[in-house]
Amino acid sequence: MNMRRRIPVPGDLAQDERFGEMYYALTKKDELCMIGIQASPNTMKRYRLEFTAEEAERHGLSNLPYEEVNENATK
């Protein structure tokens, strides 16, 4: 079983009134960004919220708290 992780944004940027809890995400070009969990479905299609351990390390997020996600459950 391959485990992936969702990484919530810490601190003052963790919550947005309109888009809810903020998470780190990757674009299709592997660029790091933040997105609210309540963003529209069209917006969510452009981003991937799940990181592998290697991706988290590459983007400097490996020391942040995360939520484990079963990759098979999201397909």
N, CA, C and O atoms as a GROMACS GRO file, in nm:
protein
  300
    1MET      N    1   0.085  -0.117   0.000
    1MET     CA    2   0.000   0.000   0.000
    1MET      C    3   0.090   0.124   0.000
    1MET      O    4   0.180   0.136   0.083
    2ASN      N    5   0.065   0.214  -0.092
    2ASN     CA    6   0.145   0.336  -0.106
    2ASN      C    7   0.075   0.450  -0.031
    2ASN      O    8  -0.038   0.486  -0.063
    3MET      N    9   0.144   0.505   0.069
    3MET     CA   10   0.084   0.613   0.147
    3MET      C   11   0.130   0.749   0.095
    3MET      O   12   0.247   0.770   0.067
    4ARG      N   13   0.034   0.837   0.083
    4ARG     CA   14   0.062   0.975   0.045
    4ARG      C   15   0.018   1.063   0.161
    4ARG      O   16  -0.046   1.015   0.255
    5ARG      N   17   0.052   1.189   0.155
    5ARG     CA   18   0.021   1.278   0.266
    5ARG      C   19  -0.040   1.408   0.216
    5ARG      O   20  -0.001   1.461   0.112
    6ARG      N   21  -0.134   1.460   0.292
    6ARG     CA   22  -0.187   1.595   0.274
    6ARG      C   23  -0.124   1.680   0.382
    6ARG      O   24  -0.115   1.640   0.498
    7ILE      N   25  -0.078   1.799   0.343
    7ILE     CA   26  -0.004   1.883   0.436
    7ILE      C   27  -0.079   2.015   0.456
    7ILE      O   28  -0.079   2.100   0.367
    8PRO      N   29  -0.144   2.033   0.572
    8PRO     CA   30  -0.213   2.159   0.600
    8PRO      C   31  -0.114   2.274   0.615
    8PRO      O   32  -0.002   2.256   0.663
    9VAL      N   33  -0.156   2.391   0.573
    9VAL     CA   34  -0.074   2.512   0.588
    9VAL      C   35  -0.080   2.554   0.735
    9VAL      O   36  -0.189   2.568   0.790
   10PRO      N   37   0.035   2.575   0.799
   10PRO     CA   38   0.035   2.614   0.940
   10PRO      C   39   0.019   2.765   0.959
   10PRO      O   40   0.033   2.843   0.865
   11GLY      N   41  -0.010   2.805   1.081
   11GLY     CA   42  -0.008   2.946   1.119
   11GLY      C   43  -0.125   3.029   1.071
   11GLY      O   44  -0.237   2.979   1.055
   12ASP      N   45  -0.098   3.158   1.049
   12ASP     CA   46  -0.201   3.255   1.015
   12ASP      C   47  -0.269   3.228   0.881
   12ASP      O   48  -0.382   3.272   0.860
   13LEU      N   49  -0.204   3.157   0.792
   13LEU     CA   50  -0.261   3.129   0.660
   13LEU      C   51  -0.341   2.999   0.655
   13LEU      O   52  -0.386   2.958   0.549
   14ALA      N   53  -0.358   2.934   0.770
   14ALA     CA   54  -0.420   2.802   0.773
   14ALA      C   55  -0.569   2.803   0.739
   14ALA      O   56  -0.622   2.700   0.697
   15GLN      N   57  -0.637   2.915   0.756
   15GLN     CA   58  -0.782   2.920   0.736
   15GLN      C   59  -0.817   3.040   0.648
   15GLN      O   60  -0.765   3.149   0.667
   16ASP      N   61  -0.907   3.017   0.553
   16ASP     CA   62  -0.956   3.123   0.466
   16ASP      C   63  -1.108   3.124   0.477
   16ASP      O   64  -1.172   3.019   0.471
   17GLU      N   65  -1.168   3.243   0.494
   17GLU     CA   66  -1.314   3.252   0.511
   17GLU      C   67  -1.390   3.189   0.396
   17GLU      O   68  -1.490   3.120   0.417
   18ARG      N   69  -1.343   3.212   0.277
   18ARG     CA   70  -1.416   3.166   0.158
   18ARG      C   71  -1.385   3.021   0.121
   18ARG      O   72  -1.474   2.946   0.081
   19PHE      N   73  -1.258   2.981   0.133
   19PHE     CA   74  -1.216   2.851   0.082
   19PHE      C   75  -1.185   2.748   0.190
   19PHE      O   76  -1.145   2.636   0.158
   20GLY      N   77  -1.202   2.783   0.316
   20GLY     CA   78  -1.184   2.686   0.424
   20GLY      C   79  -1.038   2.661   0.458
   20GLY      O   80  -0.951   2.746   0.437
   21GLU      N   81  -1.012   2.543   0.511
   21GLU     CA   82  -0.877   2.507   0.554
   21GLU      C   83  -0.784   2.502   0.433
   21GLU      O   84  -0.818   2.446   0.329
   22MET      N   85  -0.666   2.561   0.448
   22MET     CA   86  -0.570   2.569   0.339
   22MET      C   87  -0.470   2.453   0.347
   22MET      O   88  -0.425   2.414   0.455
   23TYR      N   89  -0.438   2.399   0.230
   23TYR     CA   90  -0.342   2.290   0.218
   23TYR      C   91  -0.238   2.326   0.113
   23TYR      O   92  -0.265   2.402   0.020
   24TYR      N   93  -0.118   2.270   0.130
   24TYR     CA   94  -0.020   2.280   0.023
   24TYR      C   95  -0.064   2.188  -0.090
   24TYR      O   96  -0.123   2.083  -0.066
   25ALA      N   97  -0.036   2.230  -0.212
   25ALA     CA   98  -0.074   2.152  -0.330
   25ALA      C   99   0.033   2.168  -0.436
   25ALA      O  100   0.118   2.256  -0.429
   26LEU      N  101   0.026   2.080  -0.536
   26LEU     CA  102   0.117   2.086  -0.650
   26LEU      C  103   0.038   2.110  -0.777
   26LEU      O  104  -0.070   2.054  -0.796
   27THR      N  105   0.093   2.195  -0.864
   27THR     CA  106   0.032   2.214  -0.996
   27THR      C  107   0.079   2.100  -1.085
   27THR      O  108   0.162   2.018  -1.046
   28LYS      N  109   0.024   2.094  -1.205
   28LYS     CA  110   0.066   1.991  -1.300
   28LYS      C  111   0.211   2.008  -1.342
   28LYS      O  112   0.272   1.914  -1.393
   29LYS      N  113   0.267   2.127  -1.321
   29LYS     CA  114   0.408   2.153  -1.352
   29LYS      C  115   0.497   2.133  -1.229
   29LYS      O  116   0.613   2.173  -1.229
   30ASP      N  117   0.442   2.072  -1.124
   30ASP     CA  118   0.515   2.043  -1.000
   30ASP      C  119   0.554   2.171  -0.926
   30ASP      O  120   0.658   2.174  -0.859
   31GLU      N  121   0.473   2.275  -0.937
   31GLU     CA  122   0.497   2.399  -0.864
   31GLU      C  123   0.416   2.396  -0.734
   31GLU      O  124   0.301   2.354  -0.734
   32LEU      N  125   0.477   2.440  -0.626
   32LEU     CA  126   0.413   2.441  -0.496
   32LEU      C  127   0.319   2.560  -0.483
   32LEU      O  128   0.354   2.671  -0.523
   33CYS      N  129   0.200   2.537  -0.428
   33CYS     CA  130   0.105   2.645  -0.403
   33CYS      C  131   0.018   2.607  -0.284
   33CYS      O  132   0.037   2.501  -0.224
   34MET      N  133  -0.076   2.694  -0.250
   34MET     CA  134  -0.172   2.667  -0.143
   34MET      C  135  -0.311   2.673  -0.202
   34MET      O  136  -0.338   2.755  -0.290
   35ILE      N  137  -0.400   2.586  -0.154
   35ILE     CA  138  -0.537   2.586  -0.204
   35ILE      C  139  -0.631   2.553  -0.088
   35ILE      O  140  -0.599   2.472  -0.001
   36GLY      N  141  -0.747   2.616  -0.088
   36GLY     CA  142  -0.847   2.590   0.014
   36GLY      C  143  -0.923   2.462  -0.018
   36GLY      O  144  -0.956   2.436  -0.133
   37ILE      N  145  -0.951   2.386   0.084
   37ILE     CA  146  -1.016   2.256   0.066
   37ILE      C  147  -1.158   2.271   0.010
   37ILE      O  148  -1.213   2.175  -0.044
   38GLN      N  149  -1.219   2.391   0.023
   38GLN     CA  150  -1.354   2.413  -0.027
   38GLN      C  151  -1.356   2.488  -0.160
   38GLN      O  152  -1.458   2.547  -0.196
   39ALA      N  153  -1.245   2.488  -0.231
   39ALA     CA  154  -1.240   2.552  -0.363
   39ALA      C  155  -1.334   2.478  -0.458
   39ALA      O  156  -1.369   2.362  -0.432
   40SER      N  157  -1.373   2.542  -0.565
   40SER     CA  158  -1.467   2.480  -0.660
   40SER      C  159  -1.405   2.356  -0.723
   40SER      O  160  -1.282   2.345  -0.732
   41PRO      N  161  -1.488   2.262  -0.768
   41PRO     CA  162  -1.437   2.141  -0.834
   41PRO      C  163  -1.349   2.173  -0.955
   41PRO      O  164  -1.249   2.104  -0.979
   42ASN      N  165  -1.385   2.276  -1.031
   42ASN     CA  166  -1.302   2.313  -1.147
   42ASN      C  167  -1.164   2.358  -1.104
   42ASN      O  168  -1.065   2.326  -1.170
   43THR      N  169  -1.156   2.431  -0.995
   43THR     CA  170  -1.026   2.474  -0.943
   43THR      C  171  -0.948   2.355  -0.890
   43THR      O  172  -0.828   2.343  -0.916
   44MET      N  173  -1.014   2.268  -0.816
   44MET     CA  174  -0.946   2.152  -0.756
   44MET      C  175  -0.886   2.059  -0.861
   44MET      O  176  -0.787   1.992  -0.833
   45LYS      N  177  -0.944   2.054  -0.980
   45LYS     CA  178  -0.892   1.966  -1.086
   45LYS      C  179  -0.750   2.006  -1.127
   45LYS      O  180  -0.675   1.922  -1.178
   46ARG      N  181  -0.714   2.130  -1.106
   46ARG     CA  182  -0.583   2.179  -1.151
   46ARG      C  183  -0.471   2.152  -1.052
   46ARG      O  184  -0.354   2.179  -1.082
   47TYR      N  185  -0.504   2.100  -0.935
   47TYR     CA  186  -0.405   2.082  -0.830
   47TYR      C  187  -0.411   1.941  -0.773
   47TYR      O  188  -0.513   1.872  -0.782
   48ARG      N  189  -0.300   1.900  -0.714
   48ARG     CA  190  -0.295   1.771  -0.645
   48ARG      C  191  -0.256   1.799  -0.500
   48ARG      O  192  -0.151   1.856  -0.474
   49LEU      N  193  -0.342   1.758  -0.408
   49LEU     CA  194  -0.320   1.783  -0.266
   49LEU      C  195  -0.233   1.677  -0.199
   49LEU      O  196  -0.180   1.701  -0.090
   50GLU      N  197  -0.217   1.563  -0.262
   50GLU     CA  198  -0.142   1.454  -0.200
   50GLU      C  199   0.004   1.456  -0.246
   50GLU      O  200   0.033   1.469  -0.365
   51PHE      N  201   0.094   1.443  -0.150
   51PHE     CA  202   0.238   1.441  -0.175
   51PHE      C  203   0.294   1.304  -0.137
   51PHE      O  204   0.246   1.241  -0.043
   52THR      N  205   0.394   1.259  -0.210
   52THR     CA  206   0.473   1.145  -0.164
   52THR      C  207   0.575   1.200  -0.065
   52THR      O  208   0.594   1.321  -0.057
   53ALA      N  209   0.640   1.112   0.009
   53ALA     CA  210   0.744   1.156   0.103
   53ALA      C  211   0.856   1.227   0.027
   53ALA      O  212   0.912   1.325   0.076
   54GLU      N  213   0.889   1.178  -0.092
   54GLU     CA  214   0.996   1.238  -0.172
   54GLU      C  215   0.957   1.378  -0.219
   54GLU      O  216   1.040   1.469  -0.218
   55GLU      N  217   0.832   1.396  -0.261
   55GLU     CA  218   0.786   1.528  -0.305
   55GLU      C  219   0.786   1.627  -0.189
   55GLU      O  220   0.827   1.742  -0.205
   56ALA      N  221   0.741   1.582  -0.072
   56ALA     CA  222   0.742   1.669   0.046
   56ALA      C  223   0.885   1.711   0.079
   56ALA      O  224   0.909   1.828   0.112
   57GLU      N  225   0.977   1.619   0.072
   57GLU     CA  226   1.119   1.651   0.097
   57GLU      C  227   1.172   1.750  -0.006
   57GLU      O  228   1.238   1.847   0.031
   58ARG      N  229   1.143   1.728  -0.132
   58ARG     CA  230   1.192   1.814  -0.241
   58ARG      C  231   1.142   1.958  -0.227
   58ARG      O  232   1.212   2.053  -0.262
   59HIS      N  233   1.020   1.975  -0.176
   59HIS     CA  234   0.960   2.108  -0.163
   59HIS      C  235   0.979   2.168  -0.023
   59HIS      O  236   0.922   2.272   0.007
   60GLY      N  237   1.058   2.102   0.062
   60GLY     CA  238   1.088   2.156   0.194
   60GLY      C  239   0.973   2.145   0.294
   60GLY      O  240   0.966   2.224   0.388
   61LEU      N  241   0.884   2.048   0.274
   61LEU     CA  242   0.767   2.033   0.361
   61LEU      C  243   0.774   1.911   0.452
   61LEU      O  244   0.680   1.883   0.525
   62SER      N  245   0.883   1.839   0.448
   62SER     CA  246   0.891   1.711   0.518
   62SER      C  247   0.884   1.722   0.670
   62SER      O  248   0.850   1.624   0.737
   63ASN      N  249   0.914   1.838   0.726
   63ASN     CA  250   0.911   1.854   0.873
   63ASN      C  251   0.776   1.904   0.924
   63ASN      O  252   0.759   1.919   1.045
   64LEU      N  253   0.682   1.931   0.835
   64LEU     CA  254   0.550   1.980   0.877
   64LEU      C  255   0.458   1.864   0.912
   64LEU      O  256   0.473   1.755   0.858
   65PRO      N  257   0.362   1.887   1.002
   65PRO     CA  258   0.262   1.784   1.031
   65PRO      C  259   0.181   1.753   0.905
   65PRO      O  260   0.160   1.841   0.821
   66TYR      N  261   0.137   1.630   0.892
   66TYR     CA  262   0.062   1.590   0.773
   66TYR      C  263  -0.045   1.488   0.808
   66TYR      O  264  -0.044   1.429   0.916
   67GLU      N  265  -0.137   1.468   0.715
   67GLU     CA  266  -0.243   1.367   0.726
   67GLU      C  267  -0.213   1.258   0.624
   67GLU      O  268  -0.196   1.288   0.506
   68GLU      N  269  -0.207   1.133   0.667
   68GLU     CA  270  -0.183   1.024   0.573
   68GLU      C  271  -0.309   0.996   0.493
   68GLU      O  272  -0.420   0.997   0.546
   69VAL      N  273  -0.290   0.970   0.363
   69VAL     CA  274  -0.401   0.941   0.272
   69VAL      C  275  -0.368   0.811   0.201
   69VAL      O  276  -0.259   0.797   0.146
   70ASN      N  277  -0.460   0.717   0.201
   70ASN     CA  278  -0.442   0.593   0.128
   70ASN      C  279  -0.468   0.621  -0.019
   70ASN      O  280  -0.581   0.655  -0.056
   71GLU      N  281  -0.366   0.609  -0.104
   71GLU     CA  282  -0.378   0.642  -0.246
   71GLU      C  283  -0.488   0.561  -0.314
   71GLU      O  284  -0.558   0.613  -0.400
   72ASN      N  285  -0.505   0.436  -0.275
   72ASN     CA  286  -0.607   0.350  -0.337
   72ASN      C  287  -0.748   0.397  -0.305
   72ASN      O  288  -0.841   0.370  -0.381
   73ALA      N  289  -0.766   0.465  -0.194
   73ALA     CA  290  -0.899   0.511  -0.153
   73ALA      C  291  -0.942   0.634  -0.230
   73ALA      O  292  -1.061   0.666  -0.233
   74THR      N  293  -0.848   0.706  -0.294
   74THR     CA  294  -0.883   0.828  -0.365
   74THR      C  295  -0.908   0.805  -0.513
   74THR      O  296  -0.939   0.900  -0.585
   75LYS      N  297  -0.895   0.683  -0.559
   75LYS     CA  298  -0.916   0.656  -0.702
   75LYS      C  299  -1.053   0.602  -0.728
   75LYS      O  300  -1.088   0.574  -0.842
   0.00000   0.00000   0.00000
